[in-house]
């Protein structure tokens, strides 16, 4: 079988008109001789009846501290509803389809409710549906533990579902349908002239996803990169080719890097900066290890880490400030947590070994009178912590500095 995974996000399923276009995409794939496997997110966004955030609001309105197992069970319903509706839409067109939950198609996870990780896929039932000439329509974002508890995979988890099924079924490619026509050089809400990137290396899309670009979940990009499965980001309403990820791959696991120094600008809003001092020498004590372990145990994710003998600094999501403060207060250290920050990143696999990229970033932001509070870099990105109020201006300035509108 020549299998193609087709994943449809919530905004692509929000209205009957959108769903009709999605059905036609699957129909066309089947008519072309492929065996499509559909993965769906919950329909719509907050306020619409079956959206994930609507279900979450319903539960938290009953109990703000609802148990993780009950939360996951409820949230999984949004995708199940979408799968059943989508399957019947295909059946109406004469394309035989079967709706399946995450656990029915054999997705097993660990027991971390709310952000479970896939540990294996038993694909025999899914394969039997395909052998019968039917289209499986799989509820994304969910799986089941060995003990039978329903779990969810975290925000963007339907992308992960699509990626792991692509690996399990040795799919020819993974198609992600969104409300934009591909991966942009920056968020078009901040930079209306942002260009659509026709192709990206796996490394670049992983970096963009981790740095805040929301078109593809980072874990899905990593899974596809590990197995060399090409990804295509497409618009439901646009007939264009979108963005091809992995284009130019010479062999599984390898990639060809273009000559672009910077490919895109990504950002994360609502960051809080944590500064910890009050220790004579952090390098000679076990306090640093305790700090990071206690935060990890409390489920607080940290980023942009700076360590010196006198200071520890990092950033967290503003939603985790209360938890972080509770964890750090008993340590009898000087802990300062400030909100109102954002992280802006320039991303490009071609910047490694190229001198002057950091200088251009710093000079660009300074010319706009935008203070930088922390920085970090890797082979494929440079990130700066700035004030949230300067974010739009920073993204536009960096986009212009690296002439990304000319891509």
Secondary structure as GFF3:
##gff-version 3
##sequence-region A 1 407
A	DSSP	beta_strand	3	8	.	.	.	ID=ss1
A	DSSP	three_ten_helix	10	13	.	.	.	ID=ss2
A	DSSP	alpha_helix	16	31	.	.	.	ID=ss3
A	DSSP	beta_strand	35	40	.	.	.	ID=ss4
A	DSSP	alpha_helix	52	62	.	.	.	ID=ss5
A	DSSP	alpha_helix	68	92	.	.	.	ID=ss6
A	DSSP	beta_strand	97	100	.	.	.	ID=ss7
A	DSSP	beta_strand	107	109	.	.	.	ID=ss8
A	DSSP	beta_strand	118	121	.	.	.	ID=ss9
A	DSSP	alpha_helix	124	131	.	.	.	ID=ss10
A	DSSP	beta_strand	135	139	.	.	.	ID=ss11
A	DSSP	beta_strand	142	144	.	.	.	ID=ss12
A	DSSP	beta_strand	150	152	.	.	.	ID=ss13
A	DSSP	alpha_helix	157	168	.	.	.	ID=ss14
A	DSSP	beta_strand	173	178	.	.	.	ID=ss15
A	DSSP	beta_strand	199	200	.	.	.	ID=ss16
A	DSSP	alpha_helix	202	210	.	.	.	ID=ss17
A	DSSP	alpha_helix	218	227	.	.	.	ID=ss18
A	DSSP	beta_strand	230	235	.	.	.	ID=ss19
A	DSSP	beta_strand	243	245	.	.	.	ID=ss20
A	DSSP	beta_strand	264	277	.	.	.	ID=ss21
A	DSSP	three_ten_helix	282	284	.	.	.	ID=ss22
A	DSSP	alpha_helix	287	297	.	.	.	ID=ss23
A	DSSP	beta_strand	303	307	.	.	.	ID=ss24
A	DSSP	beta_strand	312	317	.	.	.	ID=ss25
A	DSSP	three_ten_helix	318	320	.	.	.	ID=ss26
A	DSSP	alpha_helix	321	329	.	.	.	ID=ss27
A	DSSP	beta_strand	334	347	.	.	.	ID=ss28
A	DSSP	three_ten_helix	349	351	.	.	.	ID=ss29
A	DSSP	alpha_helix	357	367	.	.	.	ID=ss30
A	DSSP	beta_strand	374	377	.	.	.	ID=ss31
A	DSSP	beta_strand	381	387	.	.	.	ID=ss32
A	DSSP	three_ten_helix	388	390	.	.	.	ID=ss33
A	DSSP	alpha_helix	391	401	.	.	.	ID=ss34
A	DSSP	three_ten_helix	404	406	.	.	.	ID=ss35
###
